[in-house]
Amino acid sequence: MFSRMLSLLLLAALPCAILAASDDTQALPDPTRPVLYDFNAAAASGGLLGSFFATAPTYTLGSVLIREQTRIAVINGKRVQVGDSVDGARVRRIEPDGVVLDQNGEQITLARYARPIKTLVKHDGQ
């Protein structure tokens, strides 16, 4: 009984082993992948009209550290100070609430918080 089940299992696994060993099989497409995935990847690498579809770099402000004589920010994972350059933009100002960048004469402001921070307000009678 055991040997018969083992032989059936091996017989069922044989087509899978043959397909895995052949070089001319194609991978199945990922049904969850966005439709323009390959197009965007080619455009980002410079091919497929990459200069036409080139996107401006995006900047993400990670944190801001301000001390008496030091102002440091983390933008796109890189530690920068005023005057430093990050992904083609120069750091002009580092403030407690954000950073101002200059990219080809255009001013870009990176806010530290997307929404205002809510604070607890105490009333006299409570």
C-alpha positions in Angstrom: 0.0 0.0 0.0 2.8 2.4 1.0 4.8 1.6 -2.1 1.8 2.2 -4.3 1.1 5.6 -2.8 4.8 6.5 -3.2 4.8 5.5 -6.9 1.6 7.6 -7.5 3.2 10.6 -5.8 6.3 10.3 -7.9 4.3 9.8 -11.0 2.3 13.0 -10.3 5.5 14.9 -9.5 7.3 13.9 -12.7 5.6 16.4 -15.0 6.5 19.2 -12.6 10.1 18.1 -12.5 10.2 18.0 -16.3 8.8 21.4 -16.7 11.1 22.9 -14.1 14.1 21.4 -15.9 13.2 22.7 -19.4 14.7 26.0 -20.5 12.0 27.1 -22.8 9.2 27.5 -20.2 7.9 31.0 -19.6 7.1 32.4 -16.2 3.5 33.2 -15.7 2.7 36.9 -15.5 1.9 38.3 -12.1 -1.9 39.2 -12.2 -1.4 41.8 -9.4 1.3 43.7 -11.2 0.2 47.1 -12.5 -0.5 47.3 -16.2 2.2 49.8 -17.0 4.9 48.2 -14.8 7.3 47.3 -17.6 6.7 50.6 -19.4 7.5 52.6 -16.2 10.6 50.5 -15.5 11.9 51.1 -19.0 11.2 54.8 -18.9 12.9 55.1 -15.5 16.0 53.4 -16.9 16.3 55.8 -19.8 15.0 53.6 -22.5 11.6 53.7 -24.2 11.4 57.5 -24.5 12.9 57.8 -21.0 13.8 61.5 -21.4 10.3 62.3 -22.5 8.7 60.5 -19.5 11.4 61.3 -17.0 10.0 62.3 -13.6 11.4 64.8 -11.2 13.1 63.4 -8.2 10.9 63.1 -5.1 12.2 64.3 -1.7 11.2 62.7 1.6 12.0 64.5 4.8 12.9 62.0 7.5 13.9 64.1 10.4 15.2 67.5 11.5 17.8 68.1 14.3 18.4 71.6 15.4 20.9 72.6 18.1 22.5 75.9 19.0 25.0 75.9 16.1 24.0 72.8 14.1 21.1 72.2 11.8 20.8 68.7 10.3 18.1 67.1 8.2 17.7 63.6 6.8 16.3 63.8 3.2 15.9 60.6 1.2 17.9 58.8 3.9 20.9 61.1 3.5 22.1 63.4 6.3 22.4 67.0 5.0 23.2 70.4 6.3 22.6 73.9 4.8 24.5 74.1 1.5 24.7 70.4 0.9 23.1 68.8 -2.2 20.7 65.9 -2.3 19.5 64.3 -5.5 20.1 67.5 -7.6 18.7 70.0 -5.1 20.6 72.3 -2.7 19.5 72.7 0.9 18.8 76.4 1.6 17.2 76.4 5.0 16.5 73.9 7.8 13.8 75.0 10.2 11.9 73.2 13.0 8.9 72.7 10.8 10.6 71.7 7.5 13.3 72.2 5.0 13.6 74.5 2.0 15.4 73.1 -1.1 16.5 74.9 -4.3 16.3 72.9 -7.5 17.3 74.8 -10.7 16.0 78.0 -9.2 12.7 76.5 -8.0 12.0 76.5 -4.3 10.8 73.2 -2.8 9.5 73.2 0.7 9.4 69.9 2.6 7.1 70.0 5.5 7.9 68.0 8.6 4.3 67.1 9.2 1.7 66.6 6.6 -1.1 67.6 9.0 -1.1 70.0 12.0 -0.4 68.3 15.3 -3.4 68.3 17.6 -2.7 69.3 21.2 -4.8 68.9 24.3 -6.4 72.2 25.4 -7.3 72.5 29.1 -10.2 74.6 30.0 -10.5 76.4 33.3 -13.6 74.6 34.5 -12.4 71.0 33.8 
